[in-house]
Amino acid sequence: MARAHKRAEHDVSVPPSAVHRLHEALGPAPTRSTACRHHELRGAGHLTTAAQWTEAMTETMAWLERYGR
């Protein structure tokens, strides 16, 4: 199963530990391929800047183009 996780480094509404627990609960990818992607927005809080949002969406769209079909 392909999956991608995004998180903000300093998010207090969705703490990084919750994202890590979710990732661990889902278990390893069958092939440990790059179809499992964890992307952290460095320096970001729950509300991101325009540049951080652009980074997140650029990363997401590239991942979806590759694995979302």
C-alpha positions, -999 to +999 in steps of 0.1 A: +000+000+000+014+034-010+012+061+016+026+095+023+027+113+056+032+151+060+038+168+093+050+202+106+080+200+128+066+222+155+028+214+152+011+215+186-023+206+173-011+174+156+021+165+175+049+148+156+046+118+180+011+111+168+023+109+132+051+086+142+027+063+161+004+062+131+033+053+108+044+026+132+009+012+136+005+009+098+036-012+097+063-014+071+055-012+035+055-045+017+086-037-003+099-008+018+099+012-014+098+050-017+060+046-021+061+051+017+071+087+022+074+108+054+079+145+047+085+170+075+081+207+070+111+220+089+104+250+111+066+248+105+039+250+131+002+239+126-004+270+105+022+271+077+036+300+057+029+303+020+063+289+012+058+259+035+024+252+020+039+254-015+066+229-004+040+205+010+018+207-021+047+204-045+059+173-026+024+158-025+016+164-061+049+148-072+042+118-050+006+115-063+019+117-099+042+088-093+022+065-070-014+077-071-025+060-103 
